[in-house]
Amino acid sequence: MSSILLLGDAHLREEDPEVEVFLDFLRHLPAETHALYLLGDLFDLWIGSQVFISGSHRRVVDGIVALRAAGMDVYYVEGNRDYHLKALYGSTVFREIAQESLDLTFGIRRIHLAHGDLVNLEDRPYRRWRRLAKGPLLLGILERLPAGLARAMAQHLERRIARTNRRHRIAFPEQQCRRFAMEQRDQGADTLVLGHFHQEARHKWQAGGREIEVFVLPSWREGRRYLRIHEDGRAGFEAFKAGMVTR
């Protein structure tokens, strides 16, 4: 029976041993995997311009391209550490790159996928930063600078916003998440999958006779865990370890 795999927040870095672990994971997906969904922040910082692409970026992209060449569909939803990826990769690396969310039907489930950084309406400093950073102005300015200076400035800006919105990620915003989930339920979804909060969780929430199941993905780099959803609706978190999967 086919299944889809969903993971988020690997936060890979240059010269990071986790890069090889992630590549090993790509090489050992279960045979019945129908598609792989990456819900953002695959790298600590990923900007869709050759100025900012490192060796680790290239190695992982090559691994995804090899997976696509073998017939696997790979989808990406941009996170808060991802900027303008579609401009650089288009459909050459991923089947689809979404800036905010993806909707799909798989088996008996109607699923809404989002990174999760837009769930908390109270995180106003981040939402202001996102409007600036996801727009064309900042990238255009950085690309006109010498490459080394541009990379240093981008990393400095990212560190500043990480400090700004840390308090909005440490405590899971359950009320905001519940509101967001019921909005997706109103749009027809019965399953919501989020990343961003680095806290593995599974909820079933109801309101007005309506129910939606919510999965919050753990940080991949902290436990190498991901979500697996089967065609018959079964779903659960699993862990990858040295070429094998453990439940």
PyMOL commands that set and color helices and strands:
alter all, ss='L'
color gray80, all
select helices_A, chain A and resi 17-27+50-52+55-69+85-89+124-133+136-143+147-164+167-170+174-186+220-223
alter helices_A, ss='H'
color red, helices_A
select strands_A, chain A and resi 3-7+33-38+46-47+73-77+82-83+96-98+101-106+109-114+191-194+201-207+210-216+225-230+235-241+244-246
alter strands_A, ss='S'
color yellow, strands_A
deselect
rebuild
show_as cartoon
